[in-house]
Amino acid sequence: MPKERVCANSETVSADIRPVSEQENRNVNGNALCCDKVFADEQEKVTALRDRQTRFLATLPAEPQAALDASFSILNPDFGDYIEGFEEALHLSQVLASVIKWGDLEEDSRELEAAEFVSQQVADHLHRTRSQLDYLSHILGNPRRLEREVNSNGRATISS
């Protein structure tokens, strides 16, 4: 009796003994076909990041009023008008616009160096502002996140 040939896409081969496809491997960021050491290293990194996120979330206010109070202190530091760094970035961007519009920005000139310095300061202040807004978003979303977690665990809900 001749031996039957079985090809990889044959219906006689069950799905659990087929090789992992390149697409399936890409869907899990290459972890399906990597060596055990690489996989273990990745898992350690993921665990460390998840632990850090858990510690961060534990620092956020749980009650809605506490979240609002913390948000107000970010939006109005020292009872100022704007989030820290915003006003500086606004003024610096106005100076930069003026230098660009009226300045003679020749290569290797002091004006060009000044414009580059000011633009870097604007970028730095805007990055800090973005970080504070991201933190503010976490603070404001935390009471709702905790409520969802409690609901998904089947325990009593937090009243708002």
N, C-alpha and C positions, 0 to 999 in steps of 0.2 A: 504494500500500500504506500503510495507516495506521501511524503510529508507535506502538510499544508503550510503555505507561507502566510504569515500574519504581518500585515503592514501596520505602521503606527496609527493610521487613521481608521483602522478596521473596527467595525462595530463589535467584533468578538473580543476586543481588548477592553477591559473595564477602565473607567476614568481614574481609579485610584492607582493604577500601575503605569499610567502614561507619564512621560517626562513633563517637568514644569516648562511651560513655554517662555520665551523671552518676554512676551507681553505680561504674563502673570508675574514674572520676576520683577519687571519694571513697576508693576502696580504695588509691589511691596518694597520699593526702593532698593532692589537688588538683594534683599535679605534672604530670599528663598534659595539662591544658588551660591551664596558666599560661604567661605570656610567658617567653621565653628568659632574660631578665635575672633574673626571680624564680627560675627554675629553677637558674640558675648560682649565684645567691646562696645558695640552699638547699643546693646541693651543696658549696659552700665551707664552710658551717656544719657540715654532716655530716662532711666530711673533717677539719675541725679537731677535732670531738668524737671521731671515731674515732682520730685521732692522739693526742689526750690520753689516751684509754682505753688505747691501746697503750703509751704511756709509763708510765701507772699500773701496768699489768699487769707491765711489766718490773721494777718495784720490788719485787714480791712474791717471797717465797722460793719456790724451785723444788723443793727437797727436802722430803719429809715431816717430817723432824726439825726442820729450820729453820722450817717452818710452825708446828709445835707450840711451839717456843721463842718465836717472835714472838707467838703467841696467848697464851701464858702471861704475857708481859710486858704485854699489853693487859688481860687479865683481872685481873692482880695487879700494878698499877703500884707500884713501890717496895716490892715484897713486901707490899702491903696485902691486905685481905680481899676487896675488891670492885672492880669496874671504876670508873674515875675518874668522879666525878659521881653515881654511884648512891646512895651513902650520904648525900650532901648532899640529894639529891632526896627520899630517904626521910624524913629528919628534917624537912625543910621541909614536906613533905606532912602530917606529923603535926601540926606547928604550925598549918598552915592549917586542918586538920580541927578542931582545938581552937578556933581563933578563930571559925570558922563556927558551931560548936556552942554555944559559951558567950559569944561576943562579941556586942555590940550594934552591928550593922553598919548604922548609919544613913547615908543619903546624905551625901556630903561630910564624913565623919568620919575621924579619924586611923586608927581601927581598919580602916575600909574600905580606906584607902590602904595600910595595912600588909598586909592580906589580898591586895590586888592585887599588891603587890610580891612577897610570898612566892609567890603562884601563878605569877608570871612567872619567878621563880628556879627553881621546880620544873620548869616547862616548858623553860627553858634547859638545865638539867641533864639532863633526859630526852632532849632533842634531841641533846645531845653523846653521851649514852650510846648512843642509837640509831645515830649515826654510827660510834661505835667498834665496835658490834656488827656493823654492815654491813662495816666494814673487816676485822674478825675473820673474817667469813664469806668475804670475798675471799681472805684469807690461807689459810684452811683448805682452800678449794676450788681454790687455784692448782695444787698438784701434780697433781691429777686433771685439771684443764683442760689442763695441758701434756701430760699423757699422752694425752688425747683428740686434741689437735692433732697430736702425733707420729704416733699411729695413723692419723689421717685422711690424713696425708701419705705414708703407706707406709714410714716409717722405723722404726728399732728403737724399742721401747718403753722407757719409764723404769721401772725396777724399784722397787717400794715396799716 
